[in-house]
Amino acid sequence: MSYNKTYQNNPNLWGNKPNNLLLMFENDFIPNSNVLDLGCGQGRDALYLAKKGFNVLAIDSSNIAIKQLLEKSEQEQLTNLTVECVDASNFSLQSNKYQIINLHNLLQFIGKDNSLKLINNIKDKLSPDGFVIIKAFTTNDPESLKNNPKTHTFFEPNELKKLFDGFKIKHYIEHTIKDIGHTNKPEPHYHGIVELVAQKTTYFSINDYLKFLNQTVNVKIERPLGSFHPKHNFKYPVNYGFVPNTKAPDNEEIDAYILGVDKPLEEFTGICVAIIHRTNDNDNKLIVVPNNQVDISDQEIKDNTHFQEQYFESVIIREKLNV
Ligand SMILES: C[S@@+](CC[C@H](N)C(=O)[O-])C[C@H]1O[C@@H](n2cnc3c(N)ncnc32)[C@H](O)[C@@H]1O
């Protein structure tokens, strides 16, 4: 079914309020990270997240929806929202690029085989610690018997939850709602709904780093400022070391950059003011500074760690997240 005509006649079909699952979990998301909104419609979720600073790619198969969203995005001068008119079943998903993937009322419009393929692809390609947010229809929906599984998806009880085995299920409910009617179906009707928010767990989670945030940390310096990397022969512009008795995913100790000290060190005790969370790699790094330099800016952190972090994609985390 194409939404083109309906969207053309109703420039604000679903309203401006973002979907409730985003509102419930937005404080758990890593700030400024990458969002993929599949079946974005006229973009109520995409616009909301872009205004909050996330980098959003919003896709929909309706060229009218995409045109309307682009116009809204230009009016709001949002430079972090990109739109594409494409069929979600054919979208080529880049590995580890997205920390949040949102499918709000999309899958009911896709054949069951393609929905299952898309879900497997999302599970595989979502970034470590990333969130997937799905609202879809269940076999409790009165429409389910009338529709062909080649063109529509209705999930059996608990089916969606089982598909995300191995993920941390943050929210899962199945319920029936009464829809009072909307422009393309004005009479009141019922829907069987399933809601899922799941987080891709890694055997070593970002939680293991977050506990250091704003704490005093002791670091043994392995690469003092001015020393050379043993293999790659670059010079360390800052002191770099590890926190003894900890374990990172590579089975080594957790690494830390010492910033705000301009002489070579052997050991250092300071405050962990930030975590560099690598979004395309399992490893993360602590940023440790002297007590009187806790107001170091994100830009200073980026500039001082660029010599090594330039090879990775990352975001800087400064506040505790509820993960
Ligand atoms: C019920 S609307 C939901 C829109 C939006 N997510 C929201 O909650 O406001 C479903 C959307 O999915 C889009 N859609 C349907 N099939 C699609 C497909 N195969 N690929 C991409 N988008 C699709 C429709 O054009 C429509 O905009």
The ligand as an ORCA input file, in Angstrom:
! r2SCAN-3c Opt
* xyz 0 1
  C       2.090      3.659      9.797
  S       3.273      4.592      8.969
  C       4.404      4.984     10.271
  C       5.229      6.200      9.997
  C       6.182      6.622     11.109
  N       7.073      5.575     11.508
  C       5.411      7.147     12.295
  O       5.263      6.428     13.276
  O       4.972      8.290     12.219
  C       4.149      3.380      8.015
  C       5.188      3.965      7.081
  O       5.941      2.894      6.497
  C       6.205      3.230      5.144
  N       6.498      1.984      4.421
  C       5.653      0.989      4.105
  N       6.325     -0.011      3.483
  C       7.620      0.375      3.428
  C       8.805     -0.213      2.913
  N       8.786     -1.419      2.342
  N       9.978      0.461      3.034
  C      10.008      1.687      3.601
  N       8.918      2.288      4.113
  C       7.741      1.655      4.020
  C       4.972      3.934      4.685
  O       5.195      4.741      3.549
  C       4.606      4.736      5.919
  O       5.196      6.021      5.889
*
